[in-house]
Amino acid sequence: METKIRKKRKAFVNSQDCVACGCCVKVCPKQAISIWKGILAKVNPETCIGCGKCAKECPASVITIKEVQP
């Protein structure tokens, strides 16, 4: 029986273009995103499950979901 190795995915915010609108914070099921100092969204990699809801919700399209090393 073949076992599939599932790659871990995490959200990453392009801090150059984030305007801290908070849309991502509202849709995160794990509350892994917070607005830092009112200027940009920060993702807690320990909590993030890489579901992609924040990336879909972001009006500026500055959040990407990337595979990370386990």
All heavy atoms as TSV, in Angstrom:
chain	resi	resn	atom	element	x	y	z
A	1	MET	N	N	0.837	-1.185	0.000
A	1	MET	CA	C	0.000	0.000	0.000
A	1	MET	C	C	0.885	1.253	0.000
A	1	MET	O	O	1.814	1.375	0.776
A	1	MET	CB	C	-0.891	-0.017	1.242
A	1	MET	CG	C	-1.913	1.060	1.240
A	1	MET	SD	S	-3.091	0.747	2.553
A	1	MET	CE	C	-3.183	2.367	3.214
A	2	GLU	N	N	0.582	2.149	-0.900
A	2	GLU	CA	C	1.370	3.365	-1.046
A	2	GLU	C	C	0.824	4.449	-0.124
A	2	GLU	O	O	-0.364	4.697	-0.075
A	2	GLU	CB	C	1.275	3.844	-2.492
A	2	GLU	CG	C	2.193	4.993	-2.800
A	2	GLU	CD	C	2.063	5.433	-4.255
A	2	GLU	OE1	O	1.952	4.552	-5.127
A	2	GLU	OE2	O	2.058	6.638	-4.477
A	3	THR	N	N	1.727	5.075	0.628
A	3	THR	CA	C	1.297	6.176	1.496
A	3	THR	C	C	1.727	7.487	0.860
A	3	THR	O	O	2.862	7.632	0.421
A	3	THR	CB	C	1.912	6.065	2.907
A	3	THR	OG1	O	3.326	6.018	2.790
A	3	THR	CG2	C	1.409	4.838	3.631
A	4	LYS	N	N	0.795	8.397	0.822
A	4	LYS	CA	C	1.101	9.705	0.243
A	4	LYS	C	C	1.641	10.617	1.326
A	4	LYS	O	O	1.093	10.681	2.416
A	4	LYS	CB	C	-0.156	10.332	-0.358
A	4	LYS	CG	C	-0.508	9.784	-1.695
A	4	LYS	CD	C	-1.557	10.651	-2.354
A	4	LYS	CE	C	-1.748	10.191	-3.773
A	4	LYS	NZ	N	-2.668	11.025	-4.499
A	5	ILE	N	N	2.707	11.295	0.991
A	5	ILE	CA	C	3.254	12.275	1.918
A	5	ILE	C	C	2.626	13.616	1.573
A	5	ILE	O	O	2.747	14.094	0.460
A	5	ILE	CB	C	4.794	12.353	1.799
A	5	ILE	CG1	C	5.408	11.014	2.193
A	5	ILE	CG2	C	5.338	13.484	2.674
A	5	ILE	CD1	C	6.879	10.905	1.919
A	6	ARG	N	N	1.928	14.162	2.543
A	6	ARG	CA	C	1.239	15.416	2.315
A	6	ARG	C	C	2.166	16.570	2.650
A	6	ARG	O	O	2.739	16.624	3.736
A	6	ARG	CB	C	0.002	15.465	3.209
A	6	ARG	CG	C	-0.987	16.425	2.693
A	6	ARG	CD	C	-2.373	16.072	3.109
A	6	ARG	NE	N	-3.159	17.210	2.676
A	6	ARG	CZ	C	-4.039	17.829	3.407
A	6	ARG	NH1	N	-4.322	17.390	4.584
A	6	ARG	NH2	N	-4.662	18.870	2.949
A	7	LYS	N	N	2.324	17.454	1.710
A	7	LYS	CA	C	3.205	18.592	1.948
A	7	LYS	C	C	2.468	19.646	2.764
A	7	LYS	O	O	1.284	19.863	2.572
A	7	LYS	CB	C	3.650	19.187	0.614
A	7	LYS	CG	C	4.399	18.187	-0.200
A	7	LYS	CD	C	5.310	18.853	-1.194
A	7	LYS	CE	C	6.088	17.798	-1.816
A	7	LYS	NZ	N	6.781	17.613	-2.775
A	8	LYS	N	N	3.198	20.239	3.652
A	8	LYS	CA	C	2.599	21.293	4.468
A	8	LYS	C	C	2.538	22.580	3.672
A	8	LYS	O	O	3.441	22.890	2.913
A	8	LYS	CB	C	3.421	21.513	5.732
A	8	LYS	CG	C	3.297	20.399	6.734
A	8	LYS	CD	C	3.873	20.841	8.054
A	8	LYS	CE	C	3.777	19.740	9.063
A	8	LYS	NZ	N	2.653	19.843	9.942
A	9	ARG	N	N	1.438	23.290	3.857
A	9	ARG	CA	C	1.258	24.567	3.170
A	9	ARG	C	C	1.009	25.646	4.210
A	9	ARG	O	O	0.367	25.390	5.217
A	9	ARG	CB	C	0.069	24.482	2.208
A	9	ARG	CG	C	0.277	23.479	1.111
A	9	ARG	CD	C	-0.992	23.094	0.382
A	9	ARG	NE	N	-2.069	24.034	0.518
A	9	ARG	CZ	C	-2.809	24.480	-0.482
A	9	ARG	NH1	N	-2.624	24.049	-1.678
A	9	ARG	NH2	N	-3.773	25.345	-0.281
A	10	LYS	N	N	1.515	26.816	3.928
A	10	LYS	CA	C	1.347	27.960	4.827
A	10	LYS	C	C	1.059	29.207	4.006
A	10	LYS	O	O	1.448	29.304	2.845
A	10	LYS	CB	C	2.620	28.207	5.658
A	10	LYS	CG	C	3.067	27.042	6.511
A	10	LYS	CD	C	2.170	26.825	7.687
A	10	LYS	CE	C	2.622	25.604	8.476
A	10	LYS	NZ	N	1.707	25.253	9.535
A	11	ALA	N	N	0.392	30.155	4.640
A	11	ALA	CA	C	0.098	31.436	3.989
A	11	ALA	C	C	1.259	32.401	4.204
A	11	ALA	O	O	1.875	32.423	5.267
A	11	ALA	CB	C	-1.178	32.036	4.576
A	12	PHE	N	N	1.542	33.176	3.170
A	12	PHE	CA	C	2.580	34.201	3.241
A	12	PHE	C	C	2.003	35.514	2.717
A	12	PHE	O	O	1.355	35.522	1.686
A	12	PHE	CB	C	3.801	33.799	2.404
A	12	PHE	CG	C	4.542	32.622	2.981
A	12	PHE	CD1	C	4.196	31.335	2.612
A	12	PHE	CD2	C	5.559	32.807	3.898
A	12	PHE	CE1	C	4.853	30.241	3.154
A	12	PHE	CE2	C	6.228	31.723	4.447
A	12	PHE	CZ	C	5.876	30.433	4.070
A	13	VAL	N	N	2.276	36.601	3.438
A	13	VAL	CA	C	1.766	37.916	3.063
A	13	VAL	C	C	2.894	38.735	2.432
A	13	VAL	O	O	3.985	38.821	2.987
A	13	VAL	CB	C	1.216	38.673	4.304
A	13	VAL	CG1	C	0.737	40.065	3.922
A	13	VAL	CG2	C	0.097	37.881	4.958
A	14	ASN	N	N	2.600	39.335	1.287
A	14	ASN	CA	C	3.549	40.260	0.667
A	14	ASN	C	C	3.428	41.570	1.441
A	14	ASN	O	O	2.523	42.370	1.196
A	14	ASN	CB	C	3.214	40.463	-0.811
A	14	ASN	CG	C	4.115	41.465	-1.484
A	14	ASN	OD1	O	4.830	42.219	-0.847
A	14	ASN	ND2	N	4.067	41.490	-2.803
A	15	SER	N	N	4.342	41.780	2.369
A	15	SER	CA	C	4.240	42.930	3.266
A	15	SER	C	C	4.407	44.273	2.560
A	15	SER	O	O	3.972	45.298	3.069
A	15	SER	CB	C	5.255	42.809	4.400
A	15	SER	OG	O	6.556	42.667	3.886
A	16	GLN	N	N	5.010	44.269	1.380
A	16	GLN	CA	C	5.169	45.519	0.624
A	16	GLN	C	C	3.825	46.086	0.176
A	16	GLN	O	O	3.646	47.291	0.115
A	16	GLN	CB	C	6.023	45.274	-0.631
A	16	GLN	CG	C	7.402	44.733	-0.354
A	16	GLN	CD	C	8.340	45.794	0.210
A	16	GLN	OE1	O	8.255	46.940	-0.159
A	16	GLN	NE2	N	9.206	45.389	1.109
A	17	ASP	N	N	2.883	45.191	-0.158
A	17	ASP	CA	C	1.614	45.634	-0.744
A	17	ASP	C	C	0.397	45.495	0.174
A	17	ASP	O	O	-0.687	45.930	-0.169
A	17	ASP	CB	C	1.360	44.854	-2.038
A	17	ASP	CG	C	2.448	45.110	-3.072
A	17	ASP	OD1	O	2.909	46.261	-3.165
A	17	ASP	OD2	O	2.841	44.165	-3.768
A	18	CYS	N	N	0.562	44.883	1.341
A	18	CYS	CA	C	-0.558	44.700	2.270
A	18	CYS	C	C	-0.995	46.055	2.831
A	18	CYS	O	O	-0.172	46.872	3.231
A	18	CYS	CB	C	-0.143	43.779	3.413
A	18	CYS	SG	S	-1.433	43.524	4.646
A	19	VAL	N	N	-2.318	46.279	2.850
A	19	VAL	CA	C	-2.854	47.538	3.379
A	19	VAL	C	C	-3.584	47.352	4.716
A	19	VAL	O	O	-4.256	48.248	5.180
A	19	VAL	CB	C	-3.794	48.234	2.354
A	19	VAL	CG1	C	-3.019	48.646	1.118
A	19	VAL	CG2	C	-4.966	47.348	1.995
A	20	ALA	N	N	-3.436	46.174	5.311
A	20	ALA	CA	C	-4.007	45.889	6.635
A	20	ALA	C	C	-5.517	46.085	6.691
A	20	ALA	O	O	-6.043	46.620	7.656
A	20	ALA	CB	C	-3.306	46.720	7.711
A	21	CYS	N	N	-6.224	45.644	5.653
A	21	CYS	CA	C	-7.679	45.830	5.628
A	21	CYS	C	C	-8.400	44.897	6.605
A	21	CYS	O	O	-9.503	45.177	7.029
A	21	CYS	CB	C	-8.226	45.633	4.217
A	21	CYS	SG	S	-8.082	43.946	3.597
A	22	GLY	N	N	-7.770	43.757	6.932
A	22	GLY	CA	C	-8.356	42.843	7.911
A	22	GLY	C	C	-9.280	41.787	7.346
A	22	GLY	O	O	-9.816	40.981	8.104
A	23	CYS	N	N	-9.480	41.754	6.046
A	23	CYS	CA	C	-10.368	40.749	5.445
A	23	CYS	C	C	-9.882	39.327	5.736
A	23	CYS	O	O	-10.666	38.439	6.020
A	23	CYS	CB	C	-10.482	40.951	3.938
A	23	CYS	SG	S	-11.388	42.435	3.491
A	24	CYS	N	N	-8.574	39.129	5.696
A	24	CYS	CA	C	-8.001	37.808	5.935
A	24	CYS	C	C	-8.213	37.365	7.382
A	24	CYS	O	O	-8.469	36.187	7.650
A	24	CYS	CB	C	-6.515	37.797	5.591
A	24	CYS	SG	S	-5.552	39.078	6.442
A	25	VAL	N	N	-8.132	38.305	8.304
A	25	VAL	CA	C	-8.302	38.001	9.720
A	25	VAL	C	C	-9.694	37.440	9.972
A	25	VAL	O	O	-9.873	36.474	10.720
A	25	VAL	CB	C	-8.071	39.266	10.583
A	25	VAL	CG1	C	-8.338	38.991	12.048
A	25	VAL	CG2	C	-6.663	39.799	10.395
A	26	LYS	N	N	-10.690	38.013	9.320
A	26	LYS	CA	C	-12.083	37.614	9.516
A	26	LYS	C	C	-12.380	36.197	9.027
A	26	LYS	O	O	-13.238	35.526	9.578
A	26	LYS	CB	C	-13.022	38.595	8.809
A	26	LYS	CG	C	-12.995	39.969	9.422
A	26	LYS	CD	C	-13.846	40.926	8.615
A	26	LYS	CE	C	-13.607	42.351	9.050
A	26	LYS	NZ	N	-14.044	43.336	8.093
A	27	VAL	N	N	-11.694	35.740	7.974
A	27	VAL	CA	C	-12.023	34.432	7.397
A	27	VAL	C	C	-11.126	33.286	7.860
A	27	VAL	O	O	-11.424	32.133	7.582
A	27	VAL	CB	C	-12.016	34.465	5.847
A	27	VAL	CG1	C	-13.061	35.426	5.327
A	27	VAL	CG2	C	-10.643	34.791	5.300
A	28	CYS	N	N	-10.061	33.582	8.592
A	28	CYS	CA	C	-9.141	32.526	9.027
A	28	CYS	C	C	-9.792	31.633	10.084
A	28	CYS	O	O	-10.159	32.110	11.158
A	28	CYS	CB	C	-7.849	33.130	9.590
A	28	CYS	SG	S	-6.675	31.874	10.117
A	29	PRO	N	N	-9.942	30.323	9.777
A	29	PRO	CA	C	-10.604	29.430	10.732
A	29	PRO	C	C	-9.766	29.145	11.982
A	29	PRO	O	O	-10.292	28.688	12.988
A	29	PRO	CB	C	-10.833	28.154	9.928
A	29	PRO	CG	C	-9.777	28.169	8.878
A	29	PRO	CD	C	-9.544	29.628	8.549
A	30	LYS	N	N	-8.492	29.423	11.929
A	30	LYS	CA	C	-7.598	29.141	13.060
A	30	LYS	C	C	-7.094	30.404	13.761
A	30	LYS	O	O	-6.225	30.319	14.617
A	30	LYS	CB	C	-6.383	28.327	12.583
A	30	LYS	CG	C	-6.729	26.957	12.072
A	30	LYS	CD	C	-7.204	26.093	13.211
A	30	LYS	CE	C	-7.419	24.663	12.766
A	30	LYS	NZ	N	-7.824	23.821	13.864
A	31	GLN	N	N	-7.605	31.562	13.365
A	31	GLN	CA	C	-7.158	32.846	13.922
A	31	GLN	C	C	-5.627	32.954	13.870
A	31	GLN	O	O	-4.980	33.401	14.816
A	31	GLN	CB	C	-7.641	33.036	15.373
A	31	GLN	CG	C	-9.112	33.315	15.508
A	31	GLN	CD	C	-9.955	32.053	15.423
A	31	GLN	OE1	O	-9.635	31.053	16.041
A	31	GLN	NE2	N	-11.024	32.097	14.666
A	32	ALA	N	N	-5.059	32.550	12.732
A	32	ALA	CA	C	-3.607	32.550	12.560
A	32	ALA	C	C	-3.080	33.870	12.005
A	32	ALA	O	O	-1.875	34.041	11.873
A	32	ALA	CB	C	-3.198	31.409	11.631
A	33	ILE	N	N	-3.974	34.798	11.689
A	33	ILE	CA	C	-3.550	36.066	11.100
A	33	ILE	C	C	-3.951	37.218	12.010
A	33	ILE	O	O	-5.053	37.234	12.554
A	33	ILE	CB	C	-4.171	36.272	9.698
A	33	ILE	CG1	C	-3.889	35.070	8.813
A	33	ILE	CG2	C	-3.626	37.553	9.052
A	33	ILE	CD1	C	-4.570	35.130	7.468
A	34	SER	N	N	-3.036	38.158	12.155
A	34	SER	CA	C	-3.341	39.353	12.936
A	34	SER	C	C	-2.806	40.570	12.187
A	34	SER	O	O	-1.931	40.455	11.340
A	34	SER	CB	C	-2.710	39.261	14.332
A	34	SER	OG	O	-1.306	39.103	14.227
A	35	ILE	N	N	-3.365	41.715	12.505
A	35	ILE	CA	C	-2.893	42.961	11.909
A	35	ILE	C	C	-1.825	43.518	12.841
A	35	ILE	O	O	-2.086	43.775	14.015
A	35	ILE	CB	C	-4.038	43.983	11.713
A	35	ILE	CG1	C	-5.124	43.402	10.800
A	35	ILE	CG2	C	-3.490	45.299	11.152
A	35	ILE	CD1	C	-4.671	43.053	9.393
A	36	TRP	N	N	-0.627	43.680	12.323
A	36	TRP	CA	C	0.524	44.113	13.108
A	36	TRP	C	C	0.672	45.625	13.026
A	36	TRP	O	O	0.807	46.180	11.938
A	36	TRP	CB	C	1.769	43.407	12.583
A	36	TRP	CG	C	3.020	43.737	13.305
A	36	TRP	CD1	C	3.403	43.302	14.550
A	36	TRP	CD2	C	4.087	44.557	12.842
A	36	TRP	NE1	N	4.630	43.818	14.873
A	36	TRP	CE2	C	5.074	44.599	13.831
A	36	TRP	CE3	C	4.286	45.273	11.673
A	36	TRP	CZ2	C	6.247	45.318	13.696
A	36	TRP	CZ3	C	5.452	45.993	11.534
A	36	TRP	CH2	C	6.420	46.005	12.540
A	37	LYS	N	N	0.588	46.265	14.186
A	37	LYS	CA	C	0.755	47.719	14.316
A	37	LYS	C	C	-0.122	48.521	13.361
A	37	LYS	O	O	0.222	49.632	12.971
A	37	LYS	CB	C	2.219	48.114	14.125
A	37	LYS	CG	C	3.125	47.586	15.219
A	37	LYS	CD	C	4.512	48.157	15.125
A	37	LYS	CE	C	5.360	47.673	16.278
A	37	LYS	NZ	N	6.705	48.245	16.236
A	38	GLY	N	N	-1.224	47.935	12.925
A	38	GLY	CA	C	-2.155	48.631	12.048
A	38	GLY	C	C	-1.656	48.839	10.632
A	38	GLY	O	O	-2.269	49.564	9.863
A	39	ILE	N	N	-0.522	48.203	10.273
A	39	ILE	CA	C	0.037	48.463	8.951
A	39	ILE	C	C	0.115	47.252	8.030
A	39	ILE	O	O	0.176	47.413	6.823
A	39	ILE	CB	C	1.435	49.130	9.038
A	39	ILE	CG1	C	2.390	48.287	9.867
A	39	ILE	CG2	C	1.331	50.529	9.579
A	39	ILE	CD1	C	3.829	48.768	9.845
A	40	LEU	N	N	0.122	46.024	8.592
A	40	LEU	CA	C	0.143	44.856	7.715
A	40	LEU	C	C	-0.302	43.601	8.447
A	40	LEU	O	O	-0.269	43.544	9.667
A	40	LEU	CB	C	1.521	44.640	7.084
A	40	LEU	CG	C	2.700	44.302	7.980
A	40	LEU	CD1	C	2.950	42.804	8.004
A	40	LEU	CD2	C	3.943	44.983	7.443
A	41	ALA	N	N	-0.728	42.617	7.655
A	41	ALA	CA	C	-1.163	41.343	8.212
A	41	ALA	C	C	0.043	40.442	8.428
A	41	ALA	O	O	0.942	40.393	7.600
A	41	ALA	CB	C	-2.152	40.673	7.269
A	42	LYS	N	N	0.051	39.753	9.560
A	42	LYS	CA	C	1.118	38.798	9.856
A	42	LYS	C	C	0.477	37.441	10.095
A	42	LYS	O	O	-0.554	37.337	10.747
A	42	LYS	CB	C	1.879	39.217	11.113
A	42	LYS	CG	C	2.783	40.395	10.878
A	42	LYS	CD	C	4.107	40.146	11.540
A	42	LYS	CE	C	5.059	41.241	11.152
A	42	LYS	NZ	N	6.422	40.907	11.324
A	43	VAL	N	N	1.119	36.400	9.547
A	43	VAL	CA	C	0.631	35.035	9.699
A	43	VAL	C	C	1.463	34.315	10.744
A	43	VAL	O	O	2.695	34.365	10.703
A	43	VAL	CB	C	0.719	34.272	8.355
A	43	VAL	CG1	C	0.257	32.833	8.518
A	43	VAL	CG2	C	-0.079	34.970	7.275
A	44	ASN	N	N	0.792	33.644	11.675
A	44	ASN	CA	C	1.485	32.815	12.649
A	44	ASN	C	C	1.676	31.438	12.016
A	44	ASN	O	O	0.717	30.695	11.855
A	44	ASN	CB	C	0.657	32.705	13.933
A	44	ASN	CG	C	1.319	31.815	14.972
A	44	ASN	OD1	O	2.232	31.060	14.686
A	44	ASN	ND2	N	0.824	31.912	16.188
A	45	PRO	N	N	2.912	31.080	11.625
A	45	PRO	CA	C	3.128	29.803	10.930
A	45	PRO	C	C	2.838	28.578	11.790
A	45	PRO	O	O	2.569	27.506	11.266
A	45	PRO	CB	C	4.600	29.865	10.518
A	45	PRO	CG	C	5.221	30.884	11.404
A	45	PRO	CD	C	4.138	31.840	11.800
A	46	GLU	N	N	2.862	28.742	13.113
A	46	GLU	CA	C	2.560	27.621	14.007
A	46	GLU	C	C	1.077	27.258	13.955
A	46	GLU	O	O	0.710	26.103	14.128
A	46	GLU	CB	C	2.931	27.984	15.453
A	46	GLU	CG	C	4.398	28.305	15.658
A	46	GLU	CD	C	5.285	27.093	15.398
A	46	GLU	OE1	O	4.947	25.998	15.867
A	46	GLU	OE2	O	6.306	27.256	14.717
A	47	THR	N	N	0.235	28.242	13.725
A	47	THR	CA	C	-1.208	28.048	13.736
A	47	THR	C	C	-1.793	27.841	12.345
A	47	THR	O	O	-2.791	27.142	12.186
A	47	THR	CB	C	-1.889	29.278	14.385
A	47	THR	OG1	O	-1.189	29.614	15.576
A	47	THR	CG2	C	-3.322	28.998	14.753
A	48	CYS	N	N	-1.186	28.435	11.328
A	48	CYS	CA	C	-1.694	28.387	9.954
A	48	CYS	C	C	-1.758	26.950	9.438
A	48	CYS	O	O	-0.801	26.185	9.589
A	48	CYS	CB	C	-0.801	29.229	9.047
A	48	CYS	SG	S	-1.284	29.195	7.311
A	49	ILE	N	N	-2.889	26.590	8.820
A	49	ILE	CA	C	-3.048	25.243	8.250
A	49	ILE	C	C	-2.995	25.262	6.722
A	49	ILE	O	O	-3.168	24.234	6.083
A	49	ILE	CB	C	-4.358	24.576	8.732
A	49	ILE	CG1	C	-5.575	25.428	8.366
A	49	ILE	CG2	C	-4.296	24.308	10.236
A	49	ILE	CD1	C	-6.909	24.755	8.603
A	50	GLY	N	N	-2.776	26.437	6.139
A	50	GLY	CA	C	-2.629	26.526	4.688
A	50	GLY	C	C	-3.888	26.250	3.896
A	50	GLY	O	O	-3.828	25.783	2.769
A	51	CYS	N	N	-5.040	26.584	4.456
A	51	CYS	CA	C	-6.316	26.283	3.794
A	51	CYS	C	C	-6.588	27.173	2.582
A	51	CYS	O	O	-7.335	26.809	1.689
A	51	CYS	CB	C	-7.468	26.378	4.783
A	51	CYS	SG	S	-7.795	28.046	5.388
A	52	GLY	N	N	-6.004	28.387	2.567
A	52	GLY	CA	C	-6.157	29.278	1.431
A	52	GLY	C	C	-7.336	30.225	1.487
A	52	GLY	O	O	-7.539	31.023	0.573
A	53	LYS	N	N	-8.113	30.180	2.554
A	53	LYS	CA	C	-9.273	31.079	2.658
A	53	LYS	C	C	-8.848	32.542	2.660
A	53	LYS	O	O	-9.491	33.379	2.053
A	53	LYS	CB	C	-10.083	30.763	3.912
A	53	LYS	CG	C	-10.841	29.464	3.804
A	53	LYS	CD	C	-11.686	29.206	5.035
A	53	LYS	CE	C	-12.422	27.883	4.865
A	53	LYS	NZ	N	-13.270	27.590	6.014
A	54	CYS	N	N	-7.750	32.839	3.327
A	54	CYS	CA	C	-7.266	34.220	3.384
A	54	CYS	C	C	-6.832	34.713	2.009
A	54	CYS	O	O	-7.120	35.844	1.624
A	54	CYS	CB	C	-6.111	34.344	4.374
A	54	CYS	SG	S	-4.722	33.244	4.030
A	55	ALA	N	N	-6.167	33.847	1.259
A	55	ALA	CA	C	-5.696	34.230	-0.079
A	55	ALA	C	C	-6.870	34.516	-1.012
A	55	ALA	O	O	-6.828	35.450	-1.806
A	55	ALA	CB	C	-4.815	33.132	-0.659
A	56	LYS	N	N	-7.939	33.719	-0.881
A	56	LYS	CA	C	-9.134	33.935	-1.715
A	56	LYS	C	C	-9.840	35.233	-1.335
A	56	LYS	O	O	-10.400	35.919	-2.186
A	56	LYS	CB	C	-10.100	32.759	-1.561
A	56	LYS	CG	C	-9.644	31.506	-2.262
A	56	LYS	CD	C	-10.720	30.434	-2.158
A	56	LYS	CE	C	-10.283	29.126	-2.749
A	56	LYS	NZ	N	-9.529	28.283	-1.838
A	57	GLU	N	N	-9.818	35.571	-0.059
A	57	GLU	CA	C	-10.547	36.734	0.452
A	57	GLU	C	C	-9.802	38.050	0.227
A	57	GLU	O	O	-10.432	39.102	0.118
A	57	GLU	CB	C	-10.800	36.539	1.954
A	57	GLU	CG	C	-11.718	37.553	2.577
A	57	GLU	CD	C	-13.167	37.438	2.112
A	57	GLU	OE1	O	-13.582	36.372	1.638
A	57	GLU	OE2	O	-13.880	38.446	2.215
A	58	CYS	N	N	-8.497	38.009	0.129
A	58	CYS	CA	C	-7.683	39.229	0.047
A	58	CYS	C	C	-8.013	40.061	-1.201
A	58	CYS	O	O	-7.797	39.612	-2.324
A	58	CYS	CB	C	-6.203	38.876	0.041
A	58	CYS	SG	S	-5.134	40.321	-0.043
A	59	PRO	N	N	-8.530	41.286	-1.011
A	59	PRO	CA	C	-8.896	42.108	-2.174
A	59	PRO	C	C	-7.684	42.603	-2.965
A	59	PRO	O	O	-7.792	42.915	-4.149
A	59	PRO	CB	C	-9.668	43.278	-1.557
A	59	PRO	CG	C	-9.233	43.342	-0.145
A	59	PRO	CD	C	-8.854	41.935	0.252
A	60	ALA	N	N	-6.519	42.652	-2.313
A	60	ALA	CA	C	-5.314	43.121	-2.992
A	60	ALA	C	C	-4.484	41.970	-3.573
A	60	ALA	O	O	-3.458	42.198	-4.194
A	60	ALA	CB	C	-4.463	43.938	-2.026
A	61	SER	N	N	-4.916	40.730	-3.330
A	61	SER	CA	C	-4.210	39.525	-3.800
A	61	SER	C	C	-2.746	39.501	-3.386
A	61	SER	O	O	-1.872	39.200	-4.190
A	61	SER	CB	C	-4.334	39.399	-5.331
A	61	SER	OG	O	-5.667	39.316	-5.708
A	62	VAL	N	N	-2.480	39.821	-2.130
A	62	VAL	CA	C	-1.100	39.835	-1.637
A	62	VAL	C	C	-0.760	38.634	-0.751
A	62	VAL	O	O	0.344	38.552	-0.229
A	62	VAL	CB	C	-0.762	41.150	-0.900
A	62	VAL	CG1	C	-0.929	42.344	-1.810
A	62	VAL	CG2	C	-1.586	41.320	0.354
A	63	ILE	N	N	-1.705	37.692	-0.611
A	63	ILE	CA	C	-1.439	36.494	0.182
A	63	ILE	C	C	-1.302	35.305	-0.759
A	63	ILE	O	O	-2.136	35.083	-1.618
A	63	ILE	CB	C	-2.568	36.234	1.197
A	63	ILE	CG1	C	-2.744	37.452	2.114
A	63	ILE	CG2	C	-2.278	34.977	2.018
A	63	ILE	CD1	C	-3.904	37.342	3.074
A	64	THR	N	N	-0.222	34.556	-0.560
A	64	THR	CA	C	-0.002	33.347	-1.348
A	64	THR	C	C	0.127	32.163	-0.409
A	64	THR	O	O	0.556	32.294	0.737
A	64	THR	CB	C	1.270	33.456	-2.217
A	64	THR	OG1	O	2.370	33.789	-1.375
A	64	THR	CG2	C	1.122	34.500	-3.285
A	65	ILE	N	N	-0.252	30.993	-0.917
A	65	ILE	CA	C	-0.105	29.747	-0.158
A	65	ILE	C	C	1.061	28.998	-0.773
A	65	ILE	O	O	1.066	28.727	-1.979
A	65	ILE	CB	C	-1.395	28.890	-0.224
A	65	ILE	CG1	C	-2.615	29.713	0.226
A	65	ILE	CG2	C	-1.240	27.622	0.608
A	65	ILE	CD1	C	-2.581	30.211	1.653
A	66	LYS	N	N	2.048	28.686	0.050
A	66	LYS	CA	C	3.245	28.010	-0.449
A	66	LYS	C	C	3.493	26.734	0.342
A	66	LYS	O	O	3.157	26.651	1.517
A	66	LYS	CB	C	4.463	28.918	-0.309
A	66	LYS	CG	C	4.374	30.203	-1.105
A	66	LYS	CD	C	5.609	31.038	-0.893
A	66	LYS	CE	C	5.485	32.383	-1.579
A	66	LYS	NZ	N	6.572	33.288	-1.237
A	67	GLU	N	N	4.120	25.768	-0.343
A	67	GLU	CA	C	4.513	24.550	0.354
A	67	GLU	C	C	5.775	24.838	1.148
A	67	GLU	O	O	6.646	25.565	0.712
A	67	GLU	CB	C	4.790	23.434	-0.661
A	67	GLU	CG	C	3.531	22.912	-1.290
A	67	GLU	CD	C	3.778	21.777	-2.272
A	67	GLU	OE1	O	4.950	21.420	-2.503
A	67	GLU	OE2	O	2.802	21.253	-2.790
A	68	VAL	N	N	5.817	24.271	2.350
A	68	VAL	CA	C	6.982	24.458	3.207
A	68	VAL	C	C	7.544	23.091	3.604
A	68	VAL	O	O	6.844	22.085	3.544
A	68	VAL	CB	C	6.625	25.273	4.488
A	68	VAL	CG1	C	6.268	26.691	4.132
A	68	VAL	CG2	C	5.509	24.618	5.261
A	69	GLN	N	N	8.780	23.074	4.011
A	69	GLN	CA	C	9.412	21.829	4.457
A	69	GLN	C	C	8.839	21.432	5.805
A	69	GLN	O	O	8.686	22.281	6.678
A	69	GLN	CB	C	10.925	22.023	4.579
A	69	GLN	CG	C	11.618	22.337	3.273
A	69	GLN	CD	C	11.465	21.224	2.253
A	69	GLN	OE1	O	11.499	20.052	2.593
A	69	GLN	NE2	N	11.272	21.590	1.008
A	70	PRO	N	N	8.525	20.154	5.975
A	70	PRO	CA	C	7.968	19.706	7.271
A	70	PRO	C	C	8.969	19.805	8.413
A	70	PRO	O	O	10.129	19.909	8.230
A	70	PRO	CB	C	7.580	18.257	7.031
A	70	PRO	CG	C	8.048	17.871	5.702
A	70	PRO	CD	C	8.578	19.081	5.020
